[in-house]
Amino acid sequence: MTEISKQARLENRLQPQIADFREERQTIVLSTLGNEGLPHVSYAPFARVGRDYYILISEIAEHTRNLTNSSQVSFMLLEDEQNARQLYARKRLSYKADAQLVERKTEVWVTAINELQQRFGEIVDSLSTLSDFKF
């Protein structure tokens, strides 16, 4: 049996646990690349629509400027320390992705904003109207 089929079987078996873990998380840890090629770690609240993750972030933040210069990003959903049985084995999901700017007032923007509002409430209404905030 190949490693790929073993991995696929494992993922299929764990899908309900992965879905629950994903739903319990409210933020993602971001790793972006600065102009000098140096990594920068930060976090952002997120919403998930289908297979896509959406973050509403300010141009003032270093991670936003980094994503403007390089769309390559790595992000992780991570179990809270206080809930972990063992800190060396915290539950986590890691991804590599290509970030894309979502234009305001598009169908995708409205859908993602609605999802963020459901998760985080009124603050999303305020932030989404500020011109420096981007999806």
C-alpha positions as CSV (number, residue, x, y, z in Angstrom):
1,M,0.0,0.0,0.0
2,T,1.4,3.4,-0.9
3,E,1.8,6.3,1.6
4,I,-0.7,8.3,-0.4
5,S,-3.5,5.7,0.1
6,K,-2.6,5.3,3.8
7,Q,-2.8,9.1,4.2
8,A,-6.1,9.2,2.3
9,R,-7.6,6.5,4.5
10,L,-6.5,8.2,7.6
11,E,-7.9,11.6,6.5
12,N,-11.2,10.0,5.6
13,R,-11.4,8.3,9.0
14,L,-10.6,11.6,10.8
15,Q,-12.8,13.9,8.8
16,P,-15.5,14.3,11.5
17,Q,-12.8,15.1,14.1
18,I,-11.1,17.5,11.7
19,A,-14.4,19.3,11.0
20,D,-15.1,19.6,14.7
21,F,-11.6,20.9,15.4
22,R,-11.8,23.4,12.6
23,E,-15.2,24.7,13.8
24,E,-13.9,25.1,17.4
25,R,-11.0,27.4,16.3
26,Q,-11.6,31.1,15.9
27,T,-8.2,32.2,14.8
28,I,-5.4,31.1,12.5
29,V,-1.7,31.5,12.9
30,L,-0.2,33.1,9.8
31,S,3.3,32.9,8.4
32,T,4.0,35.4,5.7
33,L,7.2,36.6,4.0
34,G,8.6,40.1,4.3
35,N,10.4,42.1,1.6
36,E,13.7,40.8,2.8
37,G,12.5,37.2,2.6
38,L,12.3,37.0,6.4
39,P,9.3,35.1,7.9
40,H,6.7,36.9,10.0
41,V,4.3,35.2,12.3
42,S,0.9,36.6,13.3
43,Y,-2.7,35.6,13.7
44,A,-6.1,36.6,12.5
45,P,-9.7,35.6,13.2
46,F,-11.1,33.7,10.3
47,A,-14.3,32.4,8.6
48,R,-14.4,29.4,6.4
49,V,-16.7,29.2,3.4
50,G,-16.5,25.9,1.5
51,R,-12.9,25.0,1.4
52,D,-11.7,28.7,1.6
53,Y,-10.5,30.6,4.6
54,Y,-11.2,34.3,4.9
55,I,-9.4,36.8,7.1
56,L,-10.3,40.5,7.4
57,I,-7.0,42.3,8.0
58,S,-5.7,45.9,8.1
59,E,-3.2,47.4,5.7
60,I,-1.4,48.7,8.8
61,A,-0.5,45.2,9.8
62,E,2.8,43.7,8.7
63,H,1.1,40.5,7.5
64,T,-1.2,42.4,5.2
65,R,1.7,44.2,3.6
66,N,3.6,40.9,3.3
67,L,0.6,39.3,1.6
68,T,0.4,42.2,-0.8
69,N,4.0,41.6,-1.9
70,S,3.9,37.8,-1.9
71,S,0.7,35.8,-1.9
72,Q,2.4,32.7,-0.5
73,V,1.3,32.0,3.0
74,S,1.4,29.2,5.5
75,F,-1.3,29.0,8.2
76,M,-2.2,26.8,11.1
77,L,-5.1,26.1,13.3
78,L,-3.8,25.2,16.7
79,E,-5.3,23.7,19.9
80,D,-5.4,26.0,22.9
81,E,-2.6,25.4,25.4
82,Q,-5.0,25.0,28.3
83,N,-7.0,22.3,26.5
84,A,-4.0,20.3,25.4
85,R,-3.2,17.0,27.2
86,Q,0.4,17.4,26.2
87,L,2.0,20.7,25.0
88,Y,4.4,18.7,22.7
89,A,1.4,17.2,21.0
90,R,-1.1,19.9,20.6
91,K,-3.7,19.2,17.9
92,R,-3.1,21.3,14.7
93,L,-3.9,21.6,11.1
94,S,-1.3,23.2,8.8
95,Y,-1.8,24.5,5.3
96,K,0.2,26.2,2.5
97,A,-1.9,28.5,0.4
98,D,-1.9,31.3,-2.2
99,A,-3.7,34.3,-0.7
100,Q,-6.0,36.3,-3.0
101,L,-7.5,39.8,-2.4
102,V,-11.3,39.7,-2.4
103,E,-12.8,42.9,-3.9
104,R,-15.4,44.8,-1.9
105,K,-19.0,44.5,-2.7
106,T,-18.6,41.3,-4.7
107,E,-20.7,38.2,-4.0
108,V,-17.7,36.5,-2.3
109,W,-17.1,39.6,-0.1
110,V,-20.7,39.7,1.0
111,T,-20.8,35.9,1.7
112,A,-17.5,36.0,3.7
113,I,-18.5,39.1,5.7
114,N,-21.7,37.5,6.6
115,E,-19.9,34.4,7.8
116,L,-17.5,36.5,9.9
117,Q,-20.4,38.5,11.3
118,Q,-22.1,35.2,12.4
119,R,-18.8,34.1,14.1
120,F,-17.7,37.4,15.7
121,G,-20.6,39.8,15.8
122,E,-20.7,43.6,15.6
123,I,-17.0,44.3,15.4
124,V,-17.0,42.9,11.8
125,D,-19.6,45.5,10.8
126,S,-17.3,48.3,12.0
127,L,-14.0,46.8,10.6
128,S,-15.5,46.0,7.2
129,T,-16.4,49.6,6.6
130,L,-12.9,50.9,7.3
131,S,-11.0,51.5,4.0
132,D,-7.7,50.0,5.3
133,F,-9.3,46.6,6.0
134,K,-8.9,43.9,3.3
135,F,-10.2,40.4,2.8
